[in-house]
């Protein structure tokens, strides 16, 4: 989420990146291996909100290389 915001791209969020709302979920279309491992908070949201494989909670990811994403709200 921070990397997108730093690039001037809006990311949906009502919790400000505290891993509460789950609105910042993004589909990873390429480069998933270049993201940090899911945090405990992200794993909780994935289970609670039944987030599908291939999607990540962007406020909980660190970008470690090139990544392509898509979001239904763009």
N, C-alpha and C positions, 0 to 999 in steps of 0.2 A: 504494500500500500504506500509506504513512504517513497519508494523508488518512482512509482507512478506520479505521486503528488509532486515530487521534486522535478519531474519532467513536465509538469503543468497539466497532467491528466487527472480529471476528477475521479474519485472513487467513492462509491456509495458507502456511508457509514453514519450511524446515529450514536455510536458509543465512543467515537474518536480513537478507535484502534485498541480498545481494551478487551477485545475478544468476547464481547457480550452479545452483540446484535446479529452477527452473521451476514450483514448486508454487503460486505466487501468480498464475497465469494466470487472467484474468477475461474473460468475454464482455462486450463493450461493447454495451449495448442501446440507448443514446441518448447523444448528446453526444461522439462520438469526436473531433470537431473541437476540442473543449475540452481535449484532452490534448496534451502535448508530443510532439515527433517521437521516433520510436524511437531509442534509443542504440545504439552498436555492440554492447554486451553483449546488449541485447534482440534485435537482429537476428540475432546468433549463436544465441541460444536458440530463436528462431522457426524458424531453419533446422534446427538440430540436433534439436529436438523436434517438428518438422513442425506447428507451431502454426497453426491455421486462420485465415484472414482474419476480422476482426471480434473477435479476441481480442488482449489485450495482457498483457505481463508487468508486473504492477502495481507491483513494486518499482522499475521503471525509468521509470514515468510520473509526470509532474508534472501535477496537476489545475489547469487554467487557467480553468475555468468549470464549469457544471453538467454532470454525467455520471451516467448510470445504468448499473449493472453487475449481472451475475449470475455465480454460481459453482456448480459441481456439488457442492461440499463444504458449502454452506449448507443 
